[in-house]
Amino acid sequence: METQVRDDARARARKDRGARWRLIVIGVLFLGLYVVIGVHIYRLQTQEMHLRERAERQSTGRITLGAGGENHLDGHRGYIYDRHGFELAISVETPSIFVHPHQIEDKQSAAIALSQALQTDLGEIRQKLASKSPFVWLERKTTPEKGAAAKALHIRGVGTKRESKRYYPGQELAGQIIGFVGLDNVGLEGLESTYDQYLRGDVMRIQGVRDARGRVILTTDSPRLNALEGSSITLTLDQYIQKVTENALERVARHHDAKAAMAIVMDPRTGEILAMANWPRFNPNRFRDYHKDNMRNRTVLDAYEPGSTMKVFTYAAAIDAKRIRPGDPISQERGKLRIGSATISDTHTIADMTAETVVVQSSNIGAYHLAQKVGREGFHNYLRKFGFGQRTGINIAGESAGILTEPRRWAEIQFANIAFGHGISVSPIQMAVAVSAIANDGKRMQPWLIREIRDHHGNIILQNGPVEQDQVVSPATAVTVRQAMERVTTEGTGLRAWVAGYRVGGKTGTAQKVDPRTRAYGNKYMGNFVGIAPIHNPDIVVVVLIDEPKRGHTGGLVAAPVFSEIVTQVLPYRGVFPESVMSGKLDPFELQALSNLPTHNTLHAREDLEETTHWNGQPTCHHDIQVPDFIGLSSSAALRLATQFCLAIDLQGYGFVSSQWPERGTRATPNSRIELALQPRYQTLK
């Protein structure tokens, strides 16, 4: 019995253990099944997300505006204006021609057709059509005619798009100052490069949906294209004064067969640059046609030995330091002075030379004596205060600081040389700033070229104004120096700087250039002139440099006439008239001879007669008029004669009539226009 009970117990135990194992196995199976199902569900969910993202990538895309490429839309660069709103740089829309090479079936025929339509080399077209790239430019920013010709071919895979192209309406006007941009509308030279961050538009990305061919189709995102527009810049330049300066500079440079020429017109009271001219000229619309040297704004980037124009500042330092008075005698040392193994000399003997005469008659020996009275350290300090040896802060990339070494390094002959403008180098803009300090009662103003920058909404984001940098000399010293500069133009070396009706002052300079091969002074020169007008109440400062003139080389001969021509036209334009006009002593006909205002270049004689003069004569108008002889007449006399014959005249230039068209004796009708070319007195008398 007991044995049976034990067997039953063992059987139940075995059964219980079997049941537990079965439960464990079933649990493990269910757990494994749950794990498999969970993993599968997770994989399905993640695959769905991946597929959704993949679908979105395949069906949607972005267009980047203002960054280049196939899906590229140029933002308009901001405009550049002169001080009166004259457009110096603008953006216009032009077509660009592209091709998708893989879409073109007959590439040979397409190449021939495109080559003929675009007037482009066939081999170049074939090479582009054979490209493995899905997108190739055929011509960027081409003419509307070529764009229309490409579209007219109706070749699958060839298309056009509109792009923004930079255009310079003034052509060569201020070309080196404005600079230019590349194909991608990025500034490469001049102000276009320096202020590229302002002029360039922003980058914008727009969400879109792709079609079956992968092309982006815009969706609900609306491009705010005005956000792509760059900011616009207004300069201190005056386009008329710039044009007058460039024309005068070119005329004289060509006449004297010069290598190059530069000029700056500056308002000494504010530091504003009214004109900044370089010759040879440069047209940024065709920048690839020019050598890189022609693109240089040499008025800021280059430095030169100023020659005798430095005597103005040597004299100013001696007067301001109270080491000398204008009438104090200065020894000329019989025209030659030996310093060590070197000798400095003057070109002519000056009787009874005084401190002021050193400037008027341009004595090298006298300038050295003046500098000696100030001392090396004192003289160096004055030169630094005038702005030499340091950048002016005009904020043009690459501005030259010139060279002014420390006085402890000066040998005695170098000290002498610096006193009369050798052994020191200055930039034209430095010289303009320094002369402006003399014109502005001793105050040195920071030069500036940028008046303001406005964003595409018209909000001002940058604005400049006059900044006084230093009181270099006292107002009394400045007046004394200006008196000497006036004598330069009335009895000294600058007679050709004379301007009819105005009192002006200046200083000539003729710097011998160093031969780069021998490192010694050679036979090439830089003729220059610095001037102030009017001298008693300065309105403008003009700096002129003629580089390596071949027909004459002195500053008085080659540079002073440029000053005279600029001042003659600029002062009346700025509303600065001769004292005789303001006092009523000069009639309006004589005023016209002096002014030659841009709005008055064409004078309709009868209308001016009624509105501006009290002339009592009555013109005799006939239907058949014989053109009189105007040759040799002043502009006022020519105007009177034209009035008597009922003719209108165009005045070109200033001074006295050197040629006319139509010629004397030609038949004309009332109000016919006669073109008169005028030349200054010094040219006419030659």
Disulfide bonds with the S-S distance in Angstrom:
Cys621-Cys646 1.70
